[in-house]
Amino acid sequence: MSLGAQIAIGVVAAAHVVFMVLESVLWTTPTGRRIFAQTVDGAEATRVLALNQGVYNGGVAALLVWAMATGRPATAAALLVFVIAMGIVGAVTAKPTILVAQALPAAVALALVLL
């Protein structure tokens, strides 16, 4: 993989670590509630769901780093396709900005991996 592809994958992985912390650790805090426009009751009611979602994001980050570190472009590409798909679903079902925050960086990284 090219250095550009590795950097792009690293950016996507880092973003997913941030998503994991926001969803798994900060969901019910004032910061998490502000970012996700949640009430105290709403955040508490969805805490377990957010934790699960955060763990998935952490897993994606770990696997992207592993694919990059072990030189597995096909694995990285498959994970990036997954991230793009989940970004599209998130944009349609939750918040349109997810397309920019999640799917677009993954699409750039995928393009660089495939070059």
Secondary structure as UniProt FT lines:
FT   HELIX           3..24
FT   TURN            27..28
FT   HELIX           30..35
FT   TURN            36..37
FT   HELIX           40..45
FT   HELIX           47..69
FT   TURN            70..71
FT   HELIX           73..93
FT   TURN            96..97
FT   HELIX           99..103
FT   HELIX           104..114
//
